[in-house]
Amino acid sequence: MGIAIAAALAIALSTMGPGIGQGLAASKALEGMSRQPEIAGTIRTSMILALAFMEAMTIYGLLIAILLIGKM
């Protein structure tokens, strides 16, 4: 029972932070692109790199949950 709760918490906590962060990053990137369209390519590249790092945290949480469920 305890391992199942730990797996659920691993998924929940590892997705909440990046989900909020990705929303904020995309919002600010779009705001920056609308204010300075001439550097939209640079902003887009930086945003995609930041989103990839945020998504990696979610994938690590999923892997931890899978490992915990495998111990059941």
mmCIF file of the C-alpha atoms, coordinates in Angstrom:
data_MODEL
# 
_entry.id   MODEL 
# 
loop_
_atom_site.group_PDB 
_atom_site.id 
_atom_site.type_symbol 
_atom_site.label_atom_id 
_atom_site.label_alt_id 
_atom_site.label_comp_id 
_atom_site.label_asym_id 
_atom_site.label_entity_id 
_atom_site.label_seq_id 
_atom_site.pdbx_PDB_ins_code 
_atom_site.Cartn_x 
_atom_site.Cartn_y 
_atom_site.Cartn_z 
_atom_site.occupancy 
_atom_site.B_iso_or_equiv 
_atom_site.pdbx_formal_charge 
_atom_site.auth_seq_id 
_atom_site.auth_comp_id 
_atom_site.auth_asym_id 
_atom_site.auth_atom_id 
_atom_site.pdbx_PDB_model_num 
ATOM 1  C CA . MET A 1 1  ? 0.000  0.000  0.000   1.00 0.00 ? 1  MET A CA 1 
ATOM 2  C CA . GLY A 1 2  ? 2.781  2.429  0.920   1.00 0.00 ? 2  GLY A CA 1 
ATOM 3  C CA . ILE A 1 3  ? 4.630  1.833  -2.341  1.00 0.00 ? 3  ILE A CA 1 
ATOM 4  C CA . ALA A 1 4  ? 1.483  2.579  -4.360  1.00 0.00 ? 4  ALA A CA 1 
ATOM 5  C CA . ILE A 1 5  ? 1.045  5.885  -2.533  1.00 0.00 ? 5  ILE A CA 1 
ATOM 6  C CA . ALA A 1 6  ? 4.712  6.719  -3.122  1.00 0.00 ? 6  ALA A CA 1 
ATOM 7  C CA . ALA A 1 7  ? 4.319  5.998  -6.839  1.00 0.00 ? 7  ALA A CA 1 
ATOM 8  C CA . ALA A 1 8  ? 1.203  8.173  -7.021  1.00 0.00 ? 8  ALA A CA 1 
ATOM 9  C CA . LEU A 1 9  ? 2.996  11.009 -5.239  1.00 0.00 ? 9  LEU A CA 1 
ATOM 10 C CA . ALA A 1 10 ? 6.002  10.675 -7.551  1.00 0.00 ? 10 ALA A CA 1 
ATOM 11 C CA . ILE A 1 11 ? 3.781  11.130 -10.596 1.00 0.00 ? 11 ILE A CA 1 
ATOM 12 C CA . ALA A 1 12 ? 1.680  13.912 -9.070  1.00 0.00 ? 12 ALA A CA 1 
ATOM 13 C CA . LEU A 1 13 ? 4.550  16.006 -7.771  1.00 0.00 ? 13 LEU A CA 1 
ATOM 14 C CA . SER A 1 14 ? 6.746  15.519 -10.818 1.00 0.00 ? 14 SER A CA 1 
ATOM 15 C CA . THR A 1 15 ? 4.020  16.734 -13.169 1.00 0.00 ? 15 THR A CA 1 
ATOM 16 C CA . MET A 1 16 ? 2.625  19.700 -11.242 1.00 0.00 ? 16 MET A CA 1 
ATOM 17 C CA . GLY A 1 17 ? 5.796  21.792 -11.247 1.00 0.00 ? 17 GLY A CA 1 
ATOM 18 C CA . PRO A 1 18 ? 6.727  21.361 -14.896 1.00 0.00 ? 18 PRO A CA 1 
ATOM 19 C CA . GLY A 1 19 ? 3.101  21.796 -15.956 1.00 0.00 ? 19 GLY A CA 1 
ATOM 20 C CA . ILE A 1 20 ? 2.891  25.182 -14.296 1.00 0.00 ? 20 ILE A CA 1 
ATOM 21 C CA . GLY A 1 21 ? 6.393  26.093 -15.468 1.00 0.00 ? 21 GLY A CA 1 
ATOM 22 C CA . GLN A 1 22 ? 5.678  25.193 -19.072 1.00 0.00 ? 22 GLN A CA 1 
ATOM 23 C CA . GLY A 1 23 ? 2.549  27.299 -19.077 1.00 0.00 ? 23 GLY A CA 1 
ATOM 24 C CA . LEU A 1 24 ? 4.389  30.293 -17.657 1.00 0.00 ? 24 LEU A CA 1 
ATOM 25 C CA . ALA A 1 25 ? 7.355  29.857 -20.015 1.00 0.00 ? 25 ALA A CA 1 
ATOM 26 C CA . ALA A 1 26 ? 5.141  29.645 -23.090 1.00 0.00 ? 26 ALA A CA 1 
ATOM 27 C CA . SER A 1 27 ? 3.109  32.639 -21.953 1.00 0.00 ? 27 SER A CA 1 
ATOM 28 C CA . LYS A 1 28 ? 6.168  34.811 -21.404 1.00 0.00 ? 28 LYS A CA 1 
ATOM 29 C CA . ALA A 1 29 ? 7.775  33.645 -24.658 1.00 0.00 ? 29 ALA A CA 1 
ATOM 30 C CA . LEU A 1 30 ? 4.680  34.581 -26.640 1.00 0.00 ? 30 LEU A CA 1 
ATOM 31 C CA . GLU A 1 31 ? 4.575  37.919 -24.846 1.00 0.00 ? 31 GLU A CA 1 
ATOM 32 C CA . GLY A 1 32 ? 8.222  38.542 -25.739 1.00 0.00 ? 32 GLY A CA 1 
ATOM 33 C CA . MET A 1 33 ? 7.652  37.536 -29.361 1.00 0.00 ? 33 MET A CA 1 
ATOM 34 C CA . SER A 1 34 ? 4.734  39.925 -29.665 1.00 0.00 ? 34 SER A CA 1 
ATOM 35 C CA . ARG A 1 35 ? 6.764  42.796 -28.222 1.00 0.00 ? 35 ARG A CA 1 
ATOM 36 C CA . GLN A 1 36 ? 9.898  42.143 -30.306 1.00 0.00 ? 36 GLN A CA 1 
ATOM 37 C CA . PRO A 1 37 ? 9.038  40.099 -33.408 1.00 0.00 ? 37 PRO A CA 1 
ATOM 38 C CA . GLU A 1 38 ? 12.555 40.480 -34.836 1.00 0.00 ? 38 GLU A CA 1 
ATOM 39 C CA . ILE A 1 39 ? 14.037 38.144 -32.186 1.00 0.00 ? 39 ILE A CA 1 
ATOM 40 C CA . ALA A 1 40 ? 11.181 35.641 -32.223 1.00 0.00 ? 40 ALA A CA 1 
ATOM 41 C CA . GLY A 1 41 ? 13.481 32.872 -33.499 1.00 0.00 ? 41 GLY A CA 1 
ATOM 42 C CA . THR A 1 42 ? 15.889 33.291 -30.599 1.00 0.00 ? 42 THR A CA 1 
ATOM 43 C CA . ILE A 1 43 ? 13.080 33.368 -28.060 1.00 0.00 ? 43 ILE A CA 1 
ATOM 44 C CA . ARG A 1 44 ? 11.477 30.272 -29.605 1.00 0.00 ? 44 ARG A CA 1 
ATOM 45 C CA . THR A 1 45 ? 14.749 28.327 -29.493 1.00 0.00 ? 45 THR A CA 1 
ATOM 46 C CA . SER A 1 46 ? 15.350 29.244 -25.859 1.00 0.00 ? 46 SER A CA 1 
ATOM 47 C CA . MET A 1 47 ? 11.774 28.345 -24.942 1.00 0.00 ? 47 MET A CA 1 
ATOM 48 C CA . ILE A 1 48 ? 11.967 24.917 -26.596 1.00 0.00 ? 48 ILE A CA 1 
ATOM 49 C CA . LEU A 1 49 ? 15.227 24.160 -24.774 1.00 0.00 ? 49 LEU A CA 1 
ATOM 50 C CA . ALA A 1 50 ? 13.704 25.209 -21.439 1.00 0.00 ? 50 ALA A CA 1 
ATOM 51 C CA . LEU A 1 51 ? 10.578 23.126 -22.092 1.00 0.00 ? 51 LEU A CA 1 
ATOM 52 C CA . ALA A 1 52 ? 12.740 20.078 -22.835 1.00 0.00 ? 52 ALA A CA 1 
ATOM 53 C CA . PHE A 1 53 ? 14.499 20.418 -19.475 1.00 0.00 ? 53 PHE A CA 1 
ATOM 54 C CA . MET A 1 54 ? 11.151 20.772 -17.695 1.00 0.00 ? 54 MET A CA 1 
ATOM 55 C CA . GLU A 1 55 ? 9.779  17.726 -19.482 1.00 0.00 ? 55 GLU A CA 1 
ATOM 56 C CA . ALA A 1 56 ? 12.813 15.699 -18.402 1.00 0.00 ? 56 ALA A CA 1 
ATOM 57 C CA . MET A 1 57 ? 11.781 16.183 -14.776 1.00 0.00 ? 57 MET A CA 1 
ATOM 58 C CA . THR A 1 58 ? 8.363  14.722 -15.553 1.00 0.00 ? 58 THR A CA 1 
ATOM 59 C CA . ILE A 1 59 ? 9.932  11.726 -17.274 1.00 0.00 ? 59 ILE A CA 1 
ATOM 60 C CA . TYR A 1 60 ? 12.178 11.108 -14.241 1.00 0.00 ? 60 TYR A CA 1 
ATOM 61 C CA . GLY A 1 61 ? 9.097  11.091 -12.015 1.00 0.00 ? 61 GLY A CA 1 
ATOM 62 C CA . LEU A 1 62 ? 7.434  8.569  -14.317 1.00 0.00 ? 62 LEU A CA 1 
ATOM 63 C CA . LEU A 1 63 ? 10.510 6.332  -14.215 1.00 0.00 ? 63 LEU A CA 1 
ATOM 64 C CA . ILE A 1 64 ? 10.607 6.473  -10.415 1.00 0.00 ? 64 ILE A CA 1 
ATOM 65 C CA . ALA A 1 65 ? 6.926  5.542  -10.262 1.00 0.00 ? 65 ALA A CA 1 
ATOM 66 C CA . ILE A 1 66 ? 7.476  2.608  -12.635 1.00 0.00 ? 66 ILE A CA 1 
ATOM 67 C CA . LEU A 1 67 ? 10.394 1.390  -10.525 1.00 0.00 ? 67 LEU A CA 1 
ATOM 68 C CA . LEU A 1 68 ? 8.311  1.668  -7.357  1.00 0.00 ? 68 LEU A CA 1 
ATOM 69 C CA . ILE A 1 69 ? 5.405  -0.231 -8.910  1.00 0.00 ? 69 ILE A CA 1 
ATOM 70 C CA . GLY A 1 70 ? 7.858  -2.905 -10.054 1.00 0.00 ? 70 GLY A CA 1 
ATOM 71 C CA . LYS A 1 71 ? 8.771  -3.515 -6.396  1.00 0.00 ? 71 LYS A CA 1 
ATOM 72 C CA . MET A 1 72 ? 5.172  -4.385 -5.483  1.00 0.00 ? 72 MET A CA 1 
# 
